[in-house]
C-alpha cells in the first residue's frame, strides 16, 4: 500500500493509539510516519518510520504540513495542524476518534480559539478528560474505515 500514508503528530499521541497504529500498519502495509522532537521507540518494520525534528514550537507540525500529500491521514489532536493538512487535501483524525474534515474544521477552530481567548482572559477551563476505552475503540473504528476506503480506491 505504497500510496497509503498515515502521519502522526507523535509527541502528544497516546501510547495506546500508537499501538493501534503499529498493528494497523503491519496488518495493511500502510506507510506510518511518526514525527516528533524527541526520540521514541518504534517497532522494527519496513513501513513504520520515525522522523526526528528539532525541538521548537510547531516544528513537528510544520514538517507534517510540508510532507503530507492529498489523500493522506494525519493523526493529531492539534486543531490548527488539522486545519492546515485539510487545506492540502488530507484528512485529520484525533486520538479520540474525531474525524476532522473540510466540512467541520472551521467550527472546531472557532471553538478552540474561543476557549483560548477565555484562558487568556484568566478563565480557568478544564482540559480534555482522560482517554477512555470508548475513545480508543472510536479511533480504531475510524482508522479502519479510512483504511478500507483507501484500499478500495487504490
Secondary structure, DSSP 4 states (H G I P E B T S, - for coil): -TT-EEEEEGGG--HHHHHHHHHHHHHH--EEEEEESS-------TTEEEEE--SSTTHHHHHHHHH--TT-EEE-S-HHHHHHHHHTT-EEE-TTSPEE-TTTHHHHHHHHHHHHHHHHTT-----PPPP-HHHHHHHHHHHHHHHHHHHHH-
